[in-house]
Amino acid sequence: MDQKRIGAFIARCRKEKNLTQMQLAELLEITNQAVSKWETGVSLR
């Protein structure tokens, strides 16, 4: 699976739960920038 497909999957799941990137980040105790990078396929770290 490539990073863009993984990112699209993360975004789709987040939106299905009606969460913002900020809310997901808070739940995972990470930054919203990290979530954004995941969803755009820039990074998976």
All heavy atoms as atom14 arrays in JSON, in Angstrom:
{
  "sequence": "MDQKRIGAFIARCRKEKNLTQMQLAELLEITNQAVSKWETGVSLR",
  "atom14_mask": [
    [1, 1, 1, 1, 1, 1, 1, 1, 0, 0, 0, 0, 0, 0],
    [1, 1, 1, 1, 1, 1, 1, 1, 0, 0, 0, 0, 0, 0],
    [1, 1, 1, 1, 1, 1, 1, 1, 1, 0, 0, 0, 0, 0],
    [1, 1, 1, 1, 1, 1, 1, 1, 1, 0, 0, 0, 0, 0],
    [1, 1, 1, 1, 1, 1, 1, 1, 1, 1, 1, 0, 0, 0],
    [1, 1, 1, 1, 1, 1, 1, 1, 0, 0, 0, 0, 0, 0],
    [1, 1, 1, 1, 0, 0, 0, 0, 0, 0, 0, 0, 0, 0],
    [1, 1, 1, 1, 1, 0, 0, 0, 0, 0, 0, 0, 0, 0],
    [1, 1, 1, 1, 1, 1, 1, 1, 1, 1, 1, 0, 0, 0],
    [1, 1, 1, 1, 1, 1, 1, 1, 0, 0, 0, 0, 0, 0],
    [1, 1, 1, 1, 1, 0, 0, 0, 0, 0, 0, 0, 0, 0],
    [1, 1, 1, 1, 1, 1, 1, 1, 1, 1, 1, 0, 0, 0],
    [1, 1, 1, 1, 1, 1, 0, 0, 0, 0, 0, 0, 0, 0],
    [1, 1, 1, 1, 1, 1, 1, 1, 1, 1, 1, 0, 0, 0],
    [1, 1, 1, 1, 1, 1, 1, 1, 1, 0, 0, 0, 0, 0],
    [1, 1, 1, 1, 1, 1, 1, 1, 1, 0, 0, 0, 0, 0],
    [1, 1, 1, 1, 1, 1, 1, 1, 1, 0, 0, 0, 0, 0],
    [1, 1, 1, 1, 1, 1, 1, 1, 0, 0, 0, 0, 0, 0],
    [1, 1, 1, 1, 1, 1, 1, 1, 0, 0, 0, 0, 0, 0],
    [1, 1, 1, 1, 1, 1, 1, 0, 0, 0, 0, 0, 0, 0],
    [1, 1, 1, 1, 1, 1, 1, 1, 1, 0, 0, 0, 0, 0],
    [1, 1, 1, 1, 1, 1, 1, 1, 0, 0, 0, 0, 0, 0],
    [1, 1, 1, 1, 1, 1, 1, 1, 1, 0, 0, 0, 0, 0],
    [1, 1, 1, 1, 1, 1, 1, 1, 0, 0, 0, 0, 0, 0],
    [1, 1, 1, 1, 1, 0, 0, 0, 0, 0, 0, 0, 0, 0],
    [1, 1, 1, 1, 1, 1, 1, 1, 1, 0, 0, 0, 0, 0],
    [1, 1, 1, 1, 1, 1, 1, 1, 0, 0, 0, 0, 0, 0],
    [1, 1, 1, 1, 1, 1, 1, 1, 0, 0, 0, 0, 0, 0],
    [1, 1, 1, 1, 1, 1, 1, 1, 1, 0, 0, 0, 0, 0],
    [1, 1, 1, 1, 1, 1, 1, 1, 0, 0, 0, 0, 0, 0],
    [1, 1, 1, 1, 1, 1, 1, 0, 0, 0, 0, 0, 0, 0],
    [1, 1, 1, 1, 1, 1, 1, 1, 0, 0, 0, 0, 0, 0],
    [1, 1, 1, 1, 1, 1, 1, 1, 1, 0, 0, 0, 0, 0],
    [1, 1, 1, 1, 1, 0, 0, 0, 0, 0, 0, 0, 0, 0],
    [1, 1, 1, 1, 1, 1, 1, 0, 0, 0, 0, 0, 0, 0],
    [1, 1, 1, 1, 1, 1, 0, 0, 0, 0, 0, 0, 0, 0],
    [1, 1, 1, 1, 1, 1, 1, 1, 1, 0, 0, 0, 0, 0],
    [1, 1, 1, 1, 1, 1, 1, 1, 1, 1, 1, 1, 1, 1],
    [1, 1, 1, 1, 1, 1, 1, 1, 1, 0, 0, 0, 0, 0],
    [1, 1, 1, 1, 1, 1, 1, 0, 0, 0, 0, 0, 0, 0],
    [1, 1, 1, 1, 0, 0, 0, 0, 0, 0, 0, 0, 0, 0],
    [1, 1, 1, 1, 1, 1, 1, 0, 0, 0, 0, 0, 0, 0],
    [1, 1, 1, 1, 1, 1, 0, 0, 0, 0, 0, 0, 0, 0],
    [1, 1, 1, 1, 1, 1, 1, 1, 0, 0, 0, 0, 0, 0],
    [1, 1, 1, 1, 1, 1, 1, 1, 1, 1, 1, 0, 0, 0]
  ],
  "atom14_positions": [
    [[0.84, -1.18, 0.0], [0.0, 0.0, 0.0], [0.88, 1.25, 0.0], [1.85, 1.3, 0.74], [-0.87, -0.01, 1.25], [-2.28, 0.35, 0.99], [-3.25, 0.31, 2.49], [-4.8, -0.05, 1.76], [0.0, 0.0, 0.0], [0.0, 0.0, 0.0], [0.0, 0.0, 0.0], [0.0, 0.0, 0.0], [0.0, 0.0, 0.0], [0.0, 0.0, 0.0]],
    [[0.54, 2.21, -0.82], [1.36, 3.41, -0.85], [0.84, 4.46, 0.15], [-0.27, 4.37, 0.65], [1.45, 3.99, -2.26], [0.11, 4.46, -2.78], [-0.39, 5.46, -2.26], [-0.42, 3.83, -3.71], [0.0, 0.0, 0.0], [0.0, 0.0, 0.0], [0.0, 0.0, 0.0], [0.0, 0.0, 0.0], [0.0, 0.0, 0.0], [0.0, 0.0, 0.0]],
    [[1.66, 5.46, 0.42], [1.35, 6.47, 1.44], [0.09, 7.25, 1.12], [-0.68, 7.57, 2.02], [2.53, 7.42, 1.61], [3.71, 6.78, 2.31], [4.85, 7.76, 2.55], [4.9, 8.83, 1.98], [5.76, 7.37, 3.4], [0.0, 0.0, 0.0], [0.0, 0.0, 0.0], [0.0, 0.0, 0.0], [0.0, 0.0, 0.0], [0.0, 0.0, 0.0]],
    [[-0.15, 7.56, -0.15], [-1.35, 8.34, -0.5], [-2.62, 7.53, -0.25], [-3.62, 8.07, 0.23], [-1.27, 8.79, -1.95], [-0.24, 9.88, -2.16], [-0.45, 10.6, -3.46], [0.64, 11.59, -3.72], [0.49, 12.83, -3.0], [0.0, 0.0, 0.0], [0.0, 0.0, 0.0], [0.0, 0.0, 0.0], [0.0, 0.0, 0.0], [0.0, 0.0, 0.0]],
    [[-2.58, 6.24, -0.53], [-3.76, 5.4, -0.27], [-4.0, 5.26, 1.23], [-5.14, 5.27, 1.68], [-3.6, 4.03, -0.92], [-3.76, 4.1, -2.44], [-3.68, 2.76, -3.09], [-4.73, 1.88, -2.57], [-4.81, 0.6, -2.83], [-3.9, 0.02, -3.6], [-5.78, -0.14, -2.35], [0.0, 0.0, 0.0], [0.0, 0.0, 0.0], [0.0, 0.0, 0.0]],
    [[-2.93, 5.1, 1.98], [-3.06, 5.01, 3.44], [-3.63, 6.32, 3.98], [-4.53, 6.33, 4.83], [-1.7, 4.68, 4.09], [-1.27, 3.27, 3.7], [-1.79, 4.82, 5.62], [0.15, 2.93, 4.08], [0.0, 0.0, 0.0], [0.0, 0.0, 0.0], [0.0, 0.0, 0.0], [0.0, 0.0, 0.0], [0.0, 0.0, 0.0], [0.0, 0.0, 0.0]],
    [[-3.12, 7.43, 3.47], [-3.6, 8.74, 3.9], [-5.08, 8.94, 3.6], [-5.83, 9.45, 4.44], [0.0, 0.0, 0.0], [0.0, 0.0, 0.0], [0.0, 0.0, 0.0], [0.0, 0.0, 0.0], [0.0, 0.0, 0.0], [0.0, 0.0, 0.0], [0.0, 0.0, 0.0], [0.0, 0.0, 0.0], [0.0, 0.0, 0.0], [0.0, 0.0, 0.0]],
    [[-5.49, 8.52, 2.42], [-6.9, 8.63, 2.05], [-7.77, 7.77, 2.97], [-8.87, 8.17, 3.36], [-7.1, 8.22, 0.6], [0.0, 0.0, 0.0], [0.0, 0.0, 0.0], [0.0, 0.0, 0.0], [0.0, 0.0, 0.0], [0.0, 0.0, 0.0], [0.0, 0.0, 0.0], [0.0, 0.0, 0.0], [0.0, 0.0, 0.0], [0.0, 0.0, 0.0]],
    [[-7.27, 6.6, 3.33], [-7.99, 5.71, 4.24], [-8.14, 6.36, 5.62], [-9.21, 6.34, 6.21], [-7.26, 4.37, 4.35], [-7.86, 3.44, 5.36], [-9.04, 2.76, 5.07], [-7.25, 3.23, 6.58], [-9.6, 1.9, 6.0], [-7.8, 2.37, 7.52], [-8.98, 1.7, 7.22], [0.0, 0.0, 0.0], [0.0, 0.0, 0.0], [0.0, 0.0, 0.0]],
    [[-7.06, 6.94, 6.13], [-7.1, 7.6, 7.43], [-8.11, 8.75, 7.4], [-8.93, 8.89, 8.32], [-5.7, 8.1, 7.84], [-4.77, 6.91, 8.1], [-5.78, 9.02, 9.07], [-3.31, 7.28, 8.25], [0.0, 0.0, 0.0], [0.0, 0.0, 0.0], [0.0, 0.0, 0.0], [0.0, 0.0, 0.0], [0.0, 0.0, 0.0], [0.0, 0.0, 0.0]],
    [[-8.05, 9.57, 6.35], [-8.97, 10.71, 6.23], [-10.42, 10.24, 6.17], [-11.3, 10.81, 6.82], [-8.62, 11.53, 5.0], [0.0, 0.0, 0.0], [0.0, 0.0, 0.0], [0.0, 0.0, 0.0], [0.0, 0.0, 0.0], [0.0, 0.0, 0.0], [0.0, 0.0, 0.0], [0.0, 0.0, 0.0], [0.0, 0.0, 0.0], [0.0, 0.0, 0.0]],
    [[-10.67, 9.18, 5.39], [-12.03, 8.66, 5.26], [-12.56, 8.16, 6.61], [-13.68, 8.47, 7.01], [-12.08, 7.55, 4.22], [-13.47, 7.06, 3.89], [-13.5, 6.1, 2.71], [-12.73, 4.89, 2.96], [-11.58, 4.58, 2.35], [-11.06, 5.4, 1.45], [-10.96, 3.46, 2.62], [0.0, 0.0, 0.0], [0.0, 0.0, 0.0], [0.0, 0.0, 0.0]],
    [[-11.73, 7.42, 7.33], [-12.14, 6.9, 8.64], [-12.39, 8.05, 9.63], [-13.37, 8.02, 10.38], [-11.08, 5.96, 9.2], [-10.94, 4.41, 8.3], [0.0, 0.0, 0.0], [0.0, 0.0, 0.0], [0.0, 0.0, 0.0], [0.0, 0.0, 0.0], [0.0, 0.0, 0.0], [0.0, 0.0, 0.0], [0.0, 0.0, 0.0], [0.0, 0.0, 0.0]],
    [[-11.52, 9.04, 9.6], [-11.67, 10.19, 10.5], [-12.98, 10.92, 10.22], [-13.74, 11.24, 11.14], [-10.48, 11.14, 10.34], [-10.63, 12.44, 11.11], [-9.47, 13.37, 10.9], [-9.28, 13.81, 9.53], [-10.0, 14.77, 8.95], [-10.97, 15.38, 9.6], [-9.74, 15.13, 7.69], [0.0, 0.0, 0.0], [0.0, 0.0, 0.0], [0.0, 0.0, 0.0]],
    [[-13.26, 11.13, 8.95], [-14.48, 11.85, 8.56], [-15.74, 11.04, 8.89], [-16.76, 11.62, 9.27], [-14.44, 12.2, 7.08], [-13.41, 13.28, 6.79], [-13.24, 13.52, 5.31], [-12.11, 14.51, 5.05], [-11.87, 14.69, 3.61], [0.0, 0.0, 0.0], [0.0, 0.0, 0.0], [0.0, 0.0, 0.0], [0.0, 0.0, 0.0], [0.0, 0.0, 0.0]],
    [[-15.67, 9.72, 8.77], [-16.81, 8.87, 9.13], [-17.15, 9.0, 10.61], [-18.3, 8.84, 11.0], [-16.52, 7.41, 8.79], [-16.58, 7.11, 7.31], [-16.16, 5.69, 6.97], [-15.82, 4.9, 7.89], [-16.16, 5.36, 5.77], [0.0, 0.0, 0.0], [0.0, 0.0, 0.0], [0.0, 0.0, 0.0], [0.0, 0.0, 0.0], [0.0, 0.0, 0.0]],
    [[-16.13, 9.28, 11.41], [-16.33, 9.46, 12.85], [-16.64, 10.92, 13.2], [-16.77, 11.26, 14.38], [-15.08, 9.01, 13.62], [-14.7, 7.57, 13.42], [-15.66, 6.65, 14.11], [-15.18, 5.21, 13.99], [-16.15, 4.27, 14.52], [0.0, 0.0, 0.0], [0.0, 0.0, 0.0], [0.0, 0.0, 0.0], [0.0, 0.0, 0.0], [0.0, 0.0, 0.0]],
    [[-16.75, 11.76, 12.17], [-17.02, 13.19, 12.36], [-15.99, 13.86, 13.26], [-16.32, 14.64, 14.15], [-18.44, 13.42, 12.9], [-19.48, 13.0, 11.89], [-19.38, 13.34, 10.72], [-20.46, 12.25, 12.34], [0.0, 0.0, 0.0], [0.0, 0.0, 0.0], [0.0, 0.0, 0.0], [0.0, 0.0, 0.0], [0.0, 0.0, 0.0], [0.0, 0.0, 0.0]],
    [[-14.72, 13.53, 13.03], [-13.63, 14.13, 13.79], [-12.85, 15.09, 12.9], [-12.66, 14.82, 11.71], [-12.66, 13.05, 14.29], [-13.17, 12.07, 15.32], [-12.14, 10.97, 15.55], [-13.49, 12.77, 16.62], [0.0, 0.0, 0.0], [0.0, 0.0, 0.0], [0.0, 0.0, 0.0], [0.0, 0.0, 0.0], [0.0, 0.0, 0.0], [0.0, 0.0, 0.0]],
    [[-12.38, 16.18, 13.5], [-11.45, 17.05, 12.8], [-10.05, 16.47, 12.95], [-9.82, 15.59, 13.8], [-11.47, 18.47, 13.38], [-10.98, 18.42, 14.73], [-12.86, 19.08, 13.34], [0.0, 0.0, 0.0], [0.0, 0.0, 0.0], [0.0, 0.0, 0.0], [0.0, 0.0, 0.0], [0.0, 0.0, 0.0], [0.0, 0.0, 0.0], [0.0, 0.0, 0.0]],
    [[-9.12, 16.99, 12.18], [-7.73, 16.55, 12.34], [-7.25, 16.87, 13.75], [-6.53, 16.08, 14.36], [-6.83, 17.22, 11.31], [-7.01, 16.69, 9.92], [-6.08, 17.33, 8.92], [-5.44, 18.34, 9.18], [-6.0, 16.74, 7.74], [0.0, 0.0, 0.0], [0.0, 0.0, 0.0], [0.0, 0.0, 0.0], [0.0, 0.0, 0.0], [0.0, 0.0, 0.0]],
    [[-7.65, 18.02, 14.28], [-7.25, 18.42, 15.63], [-7.8, 17.44, 16.67], [-7.08, 17.04, 17.58], [-7.72, 19.84, 15.93], [-7.31, 20.33, 17.3], [-5.53, 20.5, 17.52], [-5.29, 22.1, 16.81], [0.0, 0.0, 0.0], [0.0, 0.0, 0.0], [0.0, 0.0, 0.0], [0.0, 0.0, 0.0], [0.0, 0.0, 0.0], [0.0, 0.0, 0.0]],
    [[-9.05, 17.06, 16.53], [-9.64, 16.12, 17.49], [-8.96, 14.76, 17.44], [-8.7, 14.17, 18.49], [-11.14, 15.97, 17.21], [-11.95, 17.21, 17.55], [-13.36, 17.14, 17.02], [-13.62, 16.6, 15.94], [-14.29, 17.71, 17.77], [0.0, 0.0, 0.0], [0.0, 0.0, 0.0], [0.0, 0.0, 0.0], [0.0, 0.0, 0.0], [0.0, 0.0, 0.0]],
    [[-8.68, 14.28, 16.24], [-7.98, 13.0, 16.11], [-6.59, 13.1, 16.73], [-6.17, 12.19, 17.45], [-7.88, 12.58, 14.65], [-7.13, 11.27, 14.38], [-7.77, 10.11, 15.12], [-7.05, 11.0, 12.88], [0.0, 0.0, 0.0], [0.0, 0.0, 0.0], [0.0, 0.0, 0.0], [0.0, 0.0, 0.0], [0.0, 0.0, 0.0], [0.0, 0.0, 0.0]],
    [[-5.92, 14.19, 16.47], [-4.58, 14.39, 17.03], [-4.63, 14.37, 18.56], [-3.78, 13.75, 19.2], [-3.99, 15.7, 16.53], [0.0, 0.0, 0.0], [0.0, 0.0, 0.0], [0.0, 0.0, 0.0], [0.0, 0.0, 0.0], [0.0, 0.0, 0.0], [0.0, 0.0, 0.0], [0.0, 0.0, 0.0], [0.0, 0.0, 0.0], [0.0, 0.0, 0.0]],
    [[-5.61, 15.04, 19.13], [-5.74, 15.06, 20.59], [-6.0, 13.66, 21.14], [-5.42, 13.28, 22.17], [-6.85, 16.01, 21.01], [-6.48, 17.47, 20.82], [-7.63, 18.43, 21.1], [-8.74, 17.97, 21.46], [-7.41, 19.64, 20.95], [0.0, 0.0, 0.0], [0.0, 0.0, 0.0], [0.0, 0.0, 0.0], [0.0, 0.0, 0.0], [0.0, 0.0, 0.0]],
    [[-6.83, 12.89, 20.47], [-7.11, 11.52, 20.91], [-5.86, 10.65, 20.88], [-5.67, 9.78, 21.73], [-8.19, 10.88, 20.03], [-9.61, 11.39, 20.24], [-10.52, 10.86, 19.13], [-10.14, 10.99, 21.61], [0.0, 0.0, 0.0], [0.0, 0.0, 0.0], [0.0, 0.0, 0.0], [0.0, 0.0, 0.0], [0.0, 0.0, 0.0], [0.0, 0.0, 0.0]],
    [[-5.01, 10.9, 19.87], [-3.79, 10.1, 19.71], [-2.58, 10.69, 20.42], [-1.5, 10.11, 20.39], [-3.48, 9.94, 18.21], [-4.53, 9.21, 17.39], [-4.18, 9.26, 15.91], [-4.69, 7.79, 17.87], [0.0, 0.0, 0.0], [0.0, 0.0, 0.0], [0.0, 0.0, 0.0], [0.0, 0.0, 0.0], [0.0, 0.0, 0.0], [0.0, 0.0, 0.0]],
    [[-2.79, 11.88, 21.02], [-1.71, 12.59, 21.72], [-0.54, 12.88, 20.79], [0.62, 12.62, 21.12], [-1.28, 11.85, 22.97], [-2.39, 11.75, 24.0], [-1.99, 11.06, 25.29], [-0.84, 10.6, 25.41], [-2.85, 11.0, 26.19], [0.0, 0.0, 0.0], [0.0, 0.0, 0.0], [0.0, 0.0, 0.0], [0.0, 0.0, 0.0], [0.0, 0.0, 0.0]],
    [[-0.89, 13.39, 19.61], [0.1, 13.82, 18.62], [-0.31, 15.2, 18.11], [-1.35, 15.72, 18.51], [0.21, 12.83, 17.44], [-1.15, 12.69, 16.74], [0.72, 11.46, 17.92], [-1.1, 11.9, 15.46], [0.0, 0.0, 0.0], [0.0, 0.0, 0.0], [0.0, 0.0, 0.0], [0.0, 0.0, 0.0], [0.0, 0.0, 0.0], [0.0, 0.0, 0.0]],
    [[0.47, 15.76, 17.21], [0.12, 17.07, 16.66], [-0.84, 16.92, 15.48], [-0.85, 15.89, 14.81], [1.37, 17.83, 16.17], [1.93, 17.13, 15.06], [2.39, 17.97, 17.28], [0.0, 0.0, 0.0], [0.0, 0.0, 0.0], [0.0, 0.0, 0.0], [0.0, 0.0, 0.0], [0.0, 0.0, 0.0], [0.0, 0.0, 0.0], [0.0, 0.0, 0.0]],
    [[-1.62, 17.98, 15.25], [-2.5, 17.96, 14.09], [-1.69, 18.01, 12.8], [-2.14, 17.53, 11.76], [-3.53, 19.08, 14.15], [-2.93, 20.45, 14.15], [-2.03, 20.74, 14.93], [-3.42, 21.32, 13.3], [0.0, 0.0, 0.0], [0.0, 0.0, 0.0], [0.0, 0.0, 0.0], [0.0, 0.0, 0.0], [0.0, 0.0, 0.0], [0.0, 0.0, 0.0]],
    [[-0.47, 18.55, 12.86], [0.39, 18.56, 11.68], [0.75, 17.13, 11.27], [0.85, 16.83, 10.07], [1.67, 19.37, 11.94], [1.43, 20.85, 12.08], [1.18, 21.29, 13.52], [0.94, 20.46, 14.4], [1.24, 22.58, 13.76], [0.0, 0.0, 0.0], [0.0, 0.0, 0.0], [0.0, 0.0, 0.0], [0.0, 0.0, 0.0], [0.0, 0.0, 0.0]],
    [[0.94, 16.26, 12.25], [1.25, 14.85, 11.95], [0.07, 14.2, 11.23], [0.26, 13.49, 10.23], [1.6, 14.09, 13.21], [0.0, 0.0, 0.0], [0.0, 0.0, 0.0], [0.0, 0.0, 0.0], [0.0, 0.0, 0.0], [0.0, 0.0, 0.0], [0.0, 0.0, 0.0], [0.0, 0.0, 0.0], [0.0, 0.0, 0.0], [0.0, 0.0, 0.0]],
    [[-1.14, 14.46, 11.71], [-2.33, 13.9, 11.06], [-2.43, 14.41, 9.63], [-2.69, 13.65, 8.7], [-3.61, 14.24, 11.86], [-4.85, 13.77, 11.11], [-3.56, 13.62, 13.25], [0.0, 0.0, 0.0], [0.0, 0.0, 0.0], [0.0, 0.0, 0.0], [0.0, 0.0, 0.0], [0.0, 0.0, 0.0], [0.0, 0.0, 0.0], [0.0, 0.0, 0.0]],
    [[-2.19, 15.69, 9.45], [-2.23, 16.28, 8.11], [-1.22, 15.62, 7.19], [-1.53, 15.3, 6.04], [-1.96, 17.78, 8.2], [-1.92, 18.36, 6.92], [0.0, 0.0, 0.0], [0.0, 0.0, 0.0], [0.0, 0.0, 0.0], [0.0, 0.0, 0.0], [0.0, 0.0, 0.0], [0.0, 0.0, 0.0], [0.0, 0.0, 0.0], [0.0, 0.0, 0.0]],
    [[-0.01, 15.4, 7.68], [1.02, 14.74, 6.87], [0.63, 13.33, 6.5], [0.88, 12.87, 5.39], [2.37, 14.76, 7.6], [3.03, 16.11, 7.65], [4.34, 16.05, 8.38], [5.0, 17.41, 8.43], [6.28, 17.36, 9.14], [0.0, 0.0, 0.0], [0.0, 0.0, 0.0], [0.0, 0.0, 0.0], [0.0, 0.0, 0.0], [0.0, 0.0, 0.0]],
    [[0.01, 12.62, 7.44], [-0.47, 11.26, 7.13], [-1.49, 11.31, 6.01], [-1.42, 10.54, 5.06], [-1.16, 10.64, 8.35], [-0.3, 10.35, 9.52], [1.08, 10.38, 9.6], [-0.75, 9.98, 10.81], [1.48, 10.05, 10.87], [0.38, 9.8, 11.63], [-2.02, 9.79, 11.36], [0.28, 9.43, 12.97], [-2.12, 9.42, 12.69], [-0.98, 9.24, 13.48]],
    [[-2.46, 12.2, 6.16], [-3.59, 12.23, 5.22], [-3.16, 12.69, 3.82], [-3.79, 12.3, 2.84], [-4.7, 13.12, 5.75], [-5.38, 12.49, 6.97], [-6.59, 13.26, 7.45], [-6.93, 14.31, 6.87], [-7.21, 12.81, 8.42], [0.0, 0.0, 0.0], [0.0, 0.0, 0.0], [0.0, 0.0, 0.0], [0.0, 0.0, 0.0], [0.0, 0.0, 0.0]],
    [[-2.13, 13.5, 3.74], [-1.66, 13.96, 2.43], [-0.62, 13.03, 1.84], [-0.18, 13.22, 0.7], [-1.08, 15.39, 2.51], [-0.01, 15.41, 3.45], [-2.15, 16.39, 2.89], [0.0, 0.0, 0.0], [0.0, 0.0, 0.0], [0.0, 0.0, 0.0], [0.0, 0.0, 0.0], [0.0, 0.0, 0.0], [0.0, 0.0, 0.0], [0.0, 0.0, 0.0]],
    [[-0.2, 12.03, 2.61], [0.79, 11.08, 2.13], [2.22, 11.57, 2.17], [3.11, 10.97, 1.59], [0.0, 0.0, 0.0], [0.0, 0.0, 0.0], [0.0, 0.0, 0.0], [0.0, 0.0, 0.0], [0.0, 0.0, 0.0], [0.0, 0.0, 0.0], [0.0, 0.0, 0.0], [0.0, 0.0, 0.0], [0.0, 0.0, 0.0], [0.0, 0.0, 0.0]],
    [[2.44, 12.67, 2.9], [3.8, 13.24, 3.0], [4.66, 12.36, 3.91], [5.83, 12.14, 3.63], [3.74, 14.68, 3.54], [5.13, 15.21, 3.83], [3.02, 15.57, 2.57], [0.0, 0.0, 0.0], [0.0, 0.0, 0.0], [0.0, 0.0, 0.0], [0.0, 0.0, 0.0], [0.0, 0.0, 0.0], [0.0, 0.0, 0.0], [0.0, 0.0, 0.0]],
    [[4.06, 11.85, 4.99], [4.82, 11.08, 5.97], [3.88, 10.15, 6.72], [2.7, 10.44, 6.87], [5.51, 12.02, 6.96], [6.15, 11.29, 7.98], [0.0, 0.0, 0.0], [0.0, 0.0, 0.0], [0.0, 0.0, 0.0], [0.0, 0.0, 0.0], [0.0, 0.0, 0.0], [0.0, 0.0, 0.0], [0.0, 0.0, 0.0], [0.0, 0.0, 0.0]],
    [[4.41, 9.05, 7.2], [3.63, 8.14, 8.03], [4.2, 8.04, 9.44], [3.84, 7.16, 10.19], [3.57, 6.74, 7.39], [2.79, 6.66, 6.09], [2.85, 5.25, 5.53], [1.36, 7.11, 6.29], [0.0, 0.0, 0.0], [0.0, 0.0, 0.0], [0.0, 0.0, 0.0], [0.0, 0.0, 0.0], [0.0, 0.0, 0.0], [0.0, 0.0, 0.0]],
    [[5.08, 8.96, 9.77], [5.69, 8.97, 11.1], [4.97, 9.92, 12.0], [4.37, 10.83, 11.7], [7.14, 9.38, 11.01], [7.96, 8.32, 10.36], [9.39, 8.7, 10.36], [10.14, 7.57, 9.92], [11.44, 7.51, 10.03], [12.11, 8.48, 10.57], [12.07, 6.45, 9.62], [0.0, 0.0, 0.0], [0.0, 0.0, 0.0], [0.0, 0.0, 0.0]]
  ]
}
